[in-house]
Amino acid sequence: MGAWSLYFLAKLGLYYGHAIGLHLAANAVLAVALAWPLGAPAARRARTALAVPLAIALLYYDSYLPPFTRLIEEAGALSTFRVDYLVELLQRFVPLRAVAALAALALAYVLLQHRLRFATLAFLGLLVAAVVPVAPPPAPPPDESRFVRAGEPVEQSDAPGARRSPEQLDAALQAFYGAQQGKTVSFSRAGPASFDLVLLSVCSLSRDDLDFARVADLPLLGRFDIVFSQFNSAATYSGPAVLRLLHGTCGQSPQAQLYSGTAPDACYLFRNLASDGYRPALLLNHDGSFDHFAQQMSADGGIGADPLDNRAAPVAMTAFDGSPIRSDFALLSQWWNAGDGGEGHRALLYNTITLHDGNRVPGLAGVSSRDSYTPRLRQLFTDLGRFLDLVEQSGRPTVVVLIPEHGAALRGDAVQVSGLRELPTRAITRVPVAVKLIGFPNLKSGAGPLLIDRPASYLSLTALIAGLLQGGPARTTPASLQALAQALPGTEWLAENAGTLMFRQGGRDYLRTPNGTWSEYGGTP
């Protein structure tokens, strides 16, 4: 086998280091083919020429990278990334310690190839991997104490149970979608607009990110009146996540249906709000061109308004594709001051990518986007806190909703490296949703957030908004708010990305690939 032994020994090291998987049958066939003695030099050269692309393809197959078809689909988007960001991503997939280990293995081969039979070691390693497969490390549980300050938890609906068979999971999935089709939040009895509504759509912020970034001293979440501790964004990318919010007055649908244009008007949040007298607005702290984000919001989101001009706000940082990212507080304060005291009430969807992977901040040259995440998070929360101060000072009745799209996947796991969001794990889709009620005279400040501690998603949030409209600021009391929170509909935990599903049943997470294959997810596919 010669130097090909290094290929298999290196893969075994990566396998037991939880960096890749290992399809033993395919690797064993390739190893036997490479070790089979061939006399003619031409035959050996032909075998090597054929083996190189096969070995590369097999390595990719063994890795936890997205399917190759996904790379082809996203080639256009990847081509817009800055070169330094691509280098950063490459270092995550191929860490320097792995390169150093491979170099040490190659040196050992050069020095010991005449004394040790490396091919024998490779075959023995494959045999050991067949007998002693690697076990993934358990993911650390999130720290709940820093996120919720008040409220009584509700009994969990997903207590651990027996493993589900693929047939049971298929049936449960069909039952889920069947039940969701019949669910709609009605705004017909909600009454006319009685407060401004501000939806703060934040890219790349999950509860796991908050825990990993160790930012327990940030006071922003404690300022909100209602906190969802188990909110499922149901998506891992911005487009489908925000579309799910904008379609949130109906039950959860498969991701492809978000782009079909077949949803009835009752399923569009902003069309419901407009019928109640709201003036809709869309504001971004970016240019909205990446992945046609702004176009998707107009074509598929039903907002009924083009993005507002954001060029008067100063540039705070540079995005992963080189485009400018504007200051969050500057944009929000400009919008608020421009319309404060105007006729009627406003509904704003504000989208910020301040926390997106790959951003570069002035003064932090040479710092990776992963290392700059915490400073960017602190600045974002400071800006949002200043905006809350501005709204509170006005006294104008306003409901402010913090609604992150998905996490940044800062921690990663045994399958997905940091920043990769192809598999919709709960670490990525469990986001800190919170609601601030300003200008509601019967609610006392400082009492601590009301905790909604059961699996929930967009239907719960839109039901909350409709319930607040029905009551109005003057008639909303702590008791009525508690009753409204208890009556909110829950949603089973199902998240999706490009046909890949993560379904939580009986306290276990199950992954379904686009070809319909189910497996329990515990850090390995």
N, C-alpha and C positions, 0 to 999 in steps of 0.2 A: 504493500500500500504506500510505503514511503512517506513523503511529506503530507499526504492526504490524512494521515493519522492525526495531524494537528487539527484538522477541520473537525473531526469527531470529538477529540478531547476538549477542544475549545467549546463546542456546543454542549458537551456534558457539564463543563464548568458553568456556563451560562444557565443551563437548566437547573442545576442545584443551587444556583444563586438567584433563582426566581426571576431571571431576566427573559427567558424564552420558555416555550413548551417543547415537547419532543415527541414527534410521531415515530415511534420505534420501528414499526414495520417498514416504512419508507426509508428510514436511515439505515436499517439493517440491509435492505436490498442494495442500496447504493454502496455500502461498505463492502459487501460481498463482491459486487461488480468491480470495484476498484482493486480489491485484493486478489482477484482471479488472475492467475499467471497467463501472460500473453507473450509469445516469443518474438514476433515480428515487431521491429521498431515502428513501422507505419501503423500497425494495429494499436500500439500503445499511444501513439500521438492522436489517433482518431478517438480513442477512448477518452483521453484527456480533454480534447476539444468538445466532446459531447458532455463530459462530466462537469465542466466548469459552469455552464449555464444551469444545468440540473441542480448542482450544489447550491448555487445562489437562489434558485427558485425554492428549493427545499428549506433553506435557511429562512427565507421570507415566510414560507408556510408554517414553519415552527415558531416564528416570532408572534408576538401579540399585536403586530401592526394591523391596521385596517385591511380589509380585502383589497387586492390590487385593483379591482374595478372601481373602488372608491377613490383611489389615487388618480385614476384616469378621469373620473368625474370632477374631481377638485383640482385638476391640473391648472385650469385657468386662474382660480383663486390663489393657488400656491405661487404662481408666477408673479403675483403682485407683492409678495413679501420682500422686505428689505433683506439684503445679503447678510447683515449681521444677525438678523433674527433667524434666518435659515441655519446659520452656523450654530446659534444657540440651541435650536431644535435638534440639530445633529448631535450635539454634545449630550443631550438628554437620552437620545436613543443609543448612542455609543459613548458611554462615559469614559473618562480618561483612565479610571482604574481598570476598566475592561481592556483598554488598549495596552496598558502597562502589563497586565496579566498575560495577554497574548504575546507580547514581546518577550516576556520571561519564558513562556512555553516554547517559543521559537528558538531562543538561545539554548534552552535545555536540550532541544532536539538536535541542534548543531553539535553540541558538546558530547551528547550521549547516544547518538543514533547507532554507533557501532557497538555499544555495550548493552543497550536495552532494545527490546522488540516493541516499538511504539504501536505497531499494528495490533499486537496481542493486547496491549493496554486498552486500545480503543474498543476492541471487541468485548473485553471484560467489562469495560465501562457501560457499554450498551446492555450487556446482560444484567449488570447490577441495576441499571435504570428500569429494566423490565421487572425485576424482583422487588426493588425498593423505590417506588415512584416518589417524587418529591411531594411534600405537603405544603400548601401555601401558608404563609404567616397570617394569623387572624388580624383583621383590621381593628385599630383601637377605637373604642366607643367614643362618640362625641361628648364634650362636656356641656351638659345642659344648664349648669348653674349660672353661667354668665349671660344667658339669653332671656330667661324668663324670671320675672320678679314677683308676680302675683297670679292669683287665679287657681282654681282647683283642677287638677288633671282629671281627664275623663278616662274611663277604663279602656284599655287598648283592645282593638278589634282583630289584631293579628298575632295572638299568642301562638307560641311554637306548637306545631303539630307534625303529623306524619308526612313523609315526603309524598309529593304528588306525582302521579304518572303522567307521561305526555298526553294521554287521552283525557285525563282529568283536567290538565292545564288548558288543553284546547277547548274543552267544554266550558271551563270557567272564563276563558277569554271571550268566547262568544256570548256568554251570559252577561259579562261586563259591558260589552258594547251594546247588547240588546237593551240593558237597563239604562245606559247612558242616553240612548236615542230618545227616550221618553221624558228626559229631564230638561226643564226650561225654567229660567228665572223670569217672572213676569214683572214688567215695569208699569203695566197698565194701571195698577192701584197705588203706585209709588207716590203719585202727586207731582206737582211742578217742582222745578229745581229750587232748592232752598239753601244751598251752600255751594261753594266752589269745590271742584274735585281735581286733585293733582295726583297723577300716577307716576311715581318715580321708578322707571324701568332701568334697573342696574345690571349691566353685563358682568358676568364672572364674579359672583358672590354667593357662596353657599355657606351653610352652617359649618361644614367641615373645613372650609377655607378660613372662617373666623377662628375656629379652634386651632388650626395649624399655624396661623399667623400670630397667635398668642396676643390678642388685643383685648383682653378682659377689661382694660381701663377705659375703653371707649364708651362714653355715656349715651350715645345716640339712641340705641334701642330701648333704653330705660325711659326715654321721654315719650314713647308711644303709649296709646291707651289700650290697644288690642294687639296681641302677638300670636301668630300661628306658629306653633313649634314643630309641626309635622306637615308643612306645606310642600306639595310636590309640583314642581314646575313642569314636569312631564316631558321635558325636552332638554337637549344638551347644546343646542345652537340658537343664536339670537332670533333668526327669522321665525322658525316654528314656535319658539317660546312666546314671543310677543303676539304672534297670530293666535295662539291659544288664549292669551289674555283678551284679545279683541273679539274672539268668538266665545268668550267665557259665559255668556248668558244661556248657553246650551251645554248639554253633557259632553264629556270627553269623546272625541272622535279619532279615528286613525289619522296619522299625520298627513297622508296624501290628500285627505278630504279638505284640509285647510286651504289647499291651493286649487280646489276644483271649481269654486265659484257657485256651488249648488246650495249652500246653506241659506235658509230663509232669513228674512230681515230680523226676525226675533232673536237670532243667534249672534247678532253683532252688537257689542256693548255700546259703541258710540252712536249707532243709529237709535238705540233705545234711549240714550241720554239726550240726543237731539230732539226726539219726540217729546221729552219732558222739558224742553226749553233751553237746554245747554248750548253754549257756543263752543264747538270743538276746536282744539289746536294741537299741533304736533311740533315738538321742538327736539332737536338732536344736538349733541355737543360734538358731532362729527359731520362729514359731508354726506353720509348715507349711501355712498356709491358701492361700497364693498358688498359683494353678493347681492347687489340690487336691493338693499335693505329698504330704502325710502320708497322705491317703486313697489315693493311687496306690500308695504303698509297701506299704500293708496289703492292698489289693485285688489288685494285680498283681505285687507283689514277692515275696510268699511269706515275709516275715520272721517272721510268727507272733508279733509283739509290737507293742503300741501304743507311740507315742512316750512316753518318760519325761518327767515333769514337770520343766521347766527354769526355773521361775519363781524359784527360790532364788538363781540366779546373777545378778550385777549386769548392767545394760544397758550395753553398750559403745558402741553407735551406733544410728542409726535407718535402717530399710530404705527402699528406693525407694518403697514403698507406705505408709510412715509407721509400720509395725509395729516393735517392739523387736527388736534383735539382741543376744544375750547374750555375755558374755565366754567365749572359747574355753577358756582355761586353767581358769577357775572351773568350767565345766561338766565338762570332762574329769577334773579332779582330784576333784571331788565324786563323780563316777561311780566312779572308780578306788578312792578311799578307802572308799566305801560297800560295795564288794564284795571288797576285798583280803583274802585269806585264807579266803574262803568255799569251800563245797564245790563241786567240779566246776570246769570252765573256762567262760569267757564268750566270746561273740562279739558285738562291738559294731559297729554301723554308725553312725558319727558324721557328721552332715552340717552343714557350716558355709557361710553365705553372707556371711561377713565381707568378701570381695572383690567382691561383686556390684556391678554398675554401678548408680549412683544412690544408694548409701548416703551418709549424712551423719554425720560424726564430730564430737562435742563439741569445741569449741576450734578447729575448722577451718571456721567459718562463712564462707560466700561462696566457698569453694574447691570447684571442680567435682569430681565423683566421679572423673573421669579423673586429675586432679592429685592427688587424695588416695589413689590406688591404691597408690603406693609406700609411704607411711606405714602404710597398712592391711596391706600385705604384710609389712612388717617386723614389725609387731605380731603378726600371725598366726604367722609363723615363730618369733618369740620365744616365744609361747604354746605352740606345738607342741614347741619345744625344751625348755621347762620340763616339759612332760608326759613327754617321753622321759627327762629326768632323774629324774622321780618314779618311773617304771616301773623304770629301771635301779637306783635305790636299793633298791627292793623285792627285786630279784633273782628275781622270779617269772618263769618262762618265758613270754614274750610275743612275738607277731609283730605288729608295727605296720606297716600299709601306708598310704602316702600315695597316694591315688588320685583326682586331680582329675577333675571331670566334663567340663569343656570350658574353653576359654580365654575371656578377657574381650574379645578382639578389640581390644586397645588400639591397635595400629598401624593397623588398617584396611588397605584396598588400593584399587586403582583402581575397584573395583566396590562394595565395602561400606565405608561410613564406620565410624569407630571406634565400637565397641559393637554394631554390627549383626551378627547371627549367622544369617542366613537361609541362606546358602550354606556348606556344611560343608567349608571349606578346611582344608588341613593346618595352617595357622597357628593355627586354632582347635581342631582335634581332636588335635593332637600334644601330649600332656600329660606332665609329669614324674612318672612312677610310680616309687616307691621302696619298698623293704622293709627293715625293721629287725628283726634277730633278737636278742632280749634273753633272757639266761638259758640260752644255748646254750654249754655249758662248753668245747667243743672249738674254738670260733671265737675268734680273737684280734681284739681291737678295735684300730682304728687302721691296719688293713691297706689300707683304701680299698675303695670299692664294687666289686662284681663287675658288670661291664657286660654287659647283654644288648642288643646293637646290631644288631637286625634287626626288621622290621615285626612287631609283636605286638599282641594285644588281650586281652580278658578271659579267653579260653580259656587263654592262657599263664599269667595270674595265678592262676586257680583250679587249674590243674595244678601250679603251684608250691606252693600251699597244701596240696593233697592230697599232694604229694611230701614236704613237711616233716612232715606228720602221719604218713606211713608210716615215715619215718626216726626222728622224735622228736628232742627237743633233745639227749639224751645220745649219740645215734649220728650226729648230723650233724657232718661234718668239712669242712674246706675242699675236699678232693677230692670228697666226695660232693655237696657243694653245687655245685661246678663241673660235675659230671656231670649233676646235675638241671637246671641252667640250660641246658646244651647240648641236652638232650632236650626242652625245652619246645616245644610246637607254635607255629609262626608263623602269621600271618594276613595275607593280602593287604590292601592299604589300600583300604577302602571305608567311607565315612562318609555319613550320611543325615540329612535334616531334612525332614519333611512331604512326602515323595515326591521331594525333590530329592537326587540322589546325586552324590558326588565319588568317582571310581574311578581309582586310579593303575595304569597299565599301561605297561610299557616306559619307565619313568622320566618319564612325562607324566601330568598330571592332566586327567581328562575329567569334564565336568559334564553330567549328564542332568537335564533339567527334568521336572516331573510328567507332561507330555504325551509323554515318550519321546524328545525331541530331544537329541542329543549334540553337544557342542562342546568343543574343547580349552580349558582354563581357564588363562589367563595374566594375569589382572587385568581382563579384559573378558569378557562372556558370549559 
